[in-house]
Amino acid sequence: MPSFPHPGSVTVCEINRDLITAENLSEDQAKETYGKVLGVVFSPIPYQLDYPASPHPDRGVELPVNRLSRLLQAVSYGPLKSLLGPDDVKLLPHVDLKCVSWHQKKDILAFIFARNQVTIRDYGDSGEGKDPCILMNDLQREAKLLEWRPNAGKTLSVGCKGGICIWSASYPGNTACVRPGVNSGSHSSFTIWDFAQGVGTPIRRGLGRISLLKWSPTRDYFFAAKFDGTFYLWETNTWTSELWSSTSGFVTGAAWDPNGRMILIAFSESLTLGSVHFATKPPSLDAHLLPVDLPELKSLTNSGGIEKIAWDATGERLAVSYKDGNEVYKGLIAIYDVKRATIITPSLIGFIRGPGEDPKPLTFSFHDKYKQGPLLSVVWSTGSCVTYPLLIRSHLLA
């Protein structure tokens, strides 16, 4: 039977398909359940939506010890709202914007917790006793998504209303190689940025109003969804694409498998995922769409559609949040064990419940550094970002 966290309890972690719960989140409980295995405890990060403005608007706030430097450069693509129509802006809270991101090589977590603010928490070197720091800047307004720069030290990009803000750690030699400026041409141009050269190249005009973009792990393809319910599959060799359309609402989430040969897609008006499989090797765009049914999610939650999905880098764990739902299952995250062969077969492990009264998952993301299993970090509406280790038997025995 799938694990169910009863009202009043909170989820702590997974151990071999069993989701462990407790009355509250505590370091003692974490040490007892997963701390001995991982050698680290991921304490929740509290946040508040309203924070006093920086006395120096041209500098980042340093609270209490900010390990990242002030803003280096801001690359402006033009105001975000000028790229979108009024209906698109209303849909932004419902699409899978990446508002929480783990550093690929280090135990450093970043998440957006207010319109203009980003929190950084470094769990490295045990991480105990360290306070989170907050990044603010006058240019960083209405932050929508963020991403750590792969294999490049402590450099964080934050997409916001004015463009992209690049934050970089304040040690010598770590400089962001990006030139500030505004894209030439129309506001709907689509640009690929080369950070090594610090330049952007428009690859096609007219491809605007994009709600979601996901690169494949091999970088041979990327997926681009639009607010009108259509989506594109691009191959990056000749920059050609195929247009697809949906009858189940707009795309709310997408996640590639570890090999980049298939992608899972969630739609706003369906509890069935779509799985696009490529029939041949890149750069071919020959692909077919298969349904991935989540029958327990339909029968248990009484929800009308999926809000967000996240798939860990090994392809073994899938996290799914859904809109509305009945009183018993409202505000939970479903966790699936995933088998990949010719088709994708998900098996429901159970549900994660957050802390506080009537919690709702706002955004979540996986961290894949640990061989024992991935970490799932969730920003909850009740004012905390909680990390859940998902310890998998195959990893524990390795």
N, C-alpha and C positions, 0 to 999 in steps of 0.2 A: 504493500500500500504506500502511496506517496506520503511523505512527511508533511504534516500540517501544523503550523504554529498557532496555538490557540490564542484568542484575544487576551491581552495582558502579558503575553510572553514576547521575547525578542529572539531572533536568530543569532547564533554565535558563529557557526562554521558548518562545513560538511565534512564528515569522515566516512569514506567508503559508502556513498549513496544514502547516508543518514544525516539529515539536517538537524544539528544540535541546537536546542533552545534553552533559555534561562529566564529568570524573572527580570533581570536587568543586565546591561553590559558592564563588565568589570574586568580589571586586569587579572585578578585571581582566576576568574572563569576562563579567560583567554589563555593564560599560562597553562592551566590544567588540561584544556582541550586540544590546542594546537601549538602553543608556545614552545613546548618541549621538542616538537618535531621541527619547527621552522627556526627556532632560536630567536624569534622576535615577536613582539606583540603589537598589533596595529590598533592603537587606541582611537576611538572616534574623534573626529575633529568638529567641535561646535562652531557655529557661525551665526551671525545676525545680519538681517537684511539692511539695516541702516547703520552706517558707520560714519563718524565725523570726518569731514573733508580734510585733505592734507593742507597744512599751513603753507606748503610750497607746492603749488599746482604743477610746476614743471618737473617735480621729482617724485619718485615712488615713495610711498609711506613705508617706514621701517619699524615694524612692530612685531615683537620687541627687538629682535635681531634679524634684520632682513639679509639673507645670504645671497640674494640676487641684487644686481646693481640697478641704478635708475635706468629709465628708458633710453636705449641707444638710438634707435631710429624708428620712424613710423612710415610704412609704405602705403600710400593712399591709392585705392582704386576708385575713389569717388564714394559719396555717402551710400550706405547700404540701402536706405529706403528709396533712393532714386533708381536702383536696379530692379525694384519690386513694385507691383501694383498694390493698392490698398487691401485687396483680398489676400494677397500673398503674405503681407505683414501679419494679418490675423492668424494665418496658418503656422507661423514660425514656432510657437510653443508646442505644436503637435508633430513637428518633424524631428528627425534624429540628428540634431545638432550635437556635436561632441563637446560637452561642457565639463568633462572630467577626463584627465589624461595622466597616465603613468609614464615616467621616464623609462625608455626601453632597457637601459643598462643598470639603473640605480633605483633604490627604493624612495623615489621622490614623487609625490602626488600633487597635481595641480587641479583646481576646479573653480569654476565661476559660481560665486554665491550671491552676487548682487549685480545690478546693472553695470557698474563701473569697476568692479573689484574682483581680483583673483587671489585665492589662497594657495600657498605653497606649504607642504608639510614634508620634511625630510626625515624618513625613518631609518636612514643609514647609520651604521655604527651603533646598533641597538635602538637608536631613536628615542629612547626613554628620557623624559624630562625636557625634550625640546618643544618649544612653542612654535605654532605655525606663523608664517609671515604673510603680510598682505601687500599686494601690488596694486597701486593706484597711480593714475596719471591723467592729466587734463585731456590728453588725446584719446585715452582708452574709455570711450563712452559707449554704452549699450553693447557690452561684450556678448558675443553669441557663441563662439567656439574657440577652442585652443588645441595646440598640438606641440609636443616636444620635437625638436629637430633630431632626426635619427643619427646616431653615431657621431654626435658633434657636441659633446659636453653639455653644459647646462644652458641651453638656449631655448626659449619658449616663445611661440608665436600665438598671438591673441587676435582673432578676427572681431572687429567691432564696427561701429557706425562709420568711422572715418577711414577705415582701411584695415591694415594689419600692423599691430604693434609687436616689435621684436624686443624681448627682454633677454639679457645675457648676464651670467655670473660675473662678478667683479674681480676676476683674477687676470693677470697679464696674459696677453696672447689670445684671449677668447673674444674675438670681435665678430659681430654679425656682418657678413659680406652682402649687404643689401643696400641699394641706393634708394633714397626717398624720392617720391615723385607721384605723378598722376598718370594713369593710362591715357594714351592718346586714342582718339576715335570715339565710337559710340559707347554708351554705358553698358551695352549688352555684349561686348566682346568677351571672348573666353581666352584666358591667358595662362600659359604654363611658365612658372618662374624657375630660372636656373640660379640657385643660391651661390654656386661657385663663381659664376660670372656676375651675379647681381643684376640680371636683366630679365625682363619678361617678354615672351613672344606670343602674340595672339595667333591662335591656330584656326579660328573660324569666327566669322561675324554672325550675329543674330542668335547665338546660343545663350540667351539670358534666362532669367527667372529660374535658376537652378536652386532646388531645395536641399539637395544631398549629393555628395560626391565621394566615392570610395575607390581607392587604388587597390588593385590586386596585389598579393604579397610579392609576386615576381615582377611587378610593374609592367607586365605585358598588356594589361587591360585596365580601364577604369569604368566605373558605373556612374552615370549622372542622371538624377531624377529631377523632374520639373513639377511645378505646383499644379499643372493641369492634369496630372495623373499619368503622363507619359514618362518614359525613361529611355536613355540611350546606353548602349554598350559600345565603348570605344576601344580600338586597338592602337597601341602607341608606336607601331612601326611605320605605318603610312598615314596615321591619323584619319582613319575612316571609321564610320559608326553605323550601327543599325538602330532604328527607332522601334520601340515596343510601346504598347498601350495596355491599360488596365481597365477592367470593368468592376473592380473592387475598391474604388476610391484611389486616393493618392498614396504614394510611397511614404511610409513612416520610418522605415529602417532597412538597412541592408548590411550584409556581412559576408566576406569571402571565406572560402575554405582554405586550409593551410597551403594547398598546392596551387591555388589560383585557377582551378579548372571549373569551379561552380560558385554561385553566389546565392545566398538566401535573401529573400525580399519579403518585407511585411507591408501590408496594405491597411488603410484606415478603416475600411468597412468589412474586414474579414478576419477570422481566427484561423485561417489556413494560410500558411506561408507558401511562397513560390520559390522554386529552385531552378535557376537557369544553368544548364550543363553545356559546356562546349564540347562539340563532337570531335574536333580535331585540334591540333596544336596551333599556337599563335603563329602568325597573326590572323588566323581564320576567325571569322565571326559566325560561323555555322554553329547554331546553338538551339536548344529546345527547352521549353518551360514545363516543369513537373510540379504538381501540388505536393506540399508537405503538410499532412494533416496533424492537428493537435487535438485529438478527440476529447481527452480529459479536460482540456482548457475550455472547450465548448460546453461540456456537460456540467462542470462544476461552477464556473464563474458567472455564467449568464451575461458575459460581456458581448459587446457588439463589434469589437475590433482591437487590433494590436497597436500599442503606442510606440514601444521601442524594443529593439533586440540587440544583443551583444553575443558574439561567438568567440570563444577563446582561441588562441593561436594554434593549439593542438587539434582543434576540432572536436574535443570531447565534451565540452560543456556549453550549453546555450541558455542565455537568460532572456526572459520575455516579460514585458509589462503590458498591461491591457487597460483599456478605458472603462470607467464605470464598474460594472460587476455588482453582484448581490452583496448583501450586508456582511456575509461571512468571509467572502474572498476578496473584498474590495481593498485596493491599495497594496496587494502582495506582488512579489516577483516570482514567476514560475521558473524552476531550474530543470533542465533536461540533460540526460545522458544521450550523446549523439553517436550513432554508428554510421560510417560512410563506406559505401561500396558503389554499386551501380546507381543506387538511390540513397537518399538520406533518410535514416530511421531514428526519430527522436523518442526517448522513453522518459516519462515524467518522474523525476526524483522527489519533488516536493516544492514547497513555497517558502520564501523568505519574508519575514515580517520585520519592519523597521521599528525604531524606538519612538516613544512619545504617543500622544493621543491622536488617533486617526492618521497615521503616517501615509504618505504617498511618495513613490519614487519619482524624482524629477529627472534624473539622468544617471547613467551608470556605465562602467567600462571595466575591461579585464586587464590584469597585469600578469605577464606570462614568464616571469623570471625563475620561479621556483620549480624544481623538478618534481616535487611532491604534488603539484597541482596549481591551478591558477588562483589569483585573487580577484574577487569581484568587489569593486568600490561603488557605493551607491550614495548619491546625495538625496537625503530625505527632506520632505516638506516641513518636518518638525524641527529642523535646525541643526542637523548634524550630517557629516559625511562618514559613513561606516564601511570598513573593509572586511570582507568575509573570505577567509581561506577555504578553498574547496579541495580538500585532500582526497586524492584518488588512489585506489588500491594499486593500480599498475605502477604508479610513481613511487608509492611507499615501498614497494618490493624491489624497485630497480636498484 
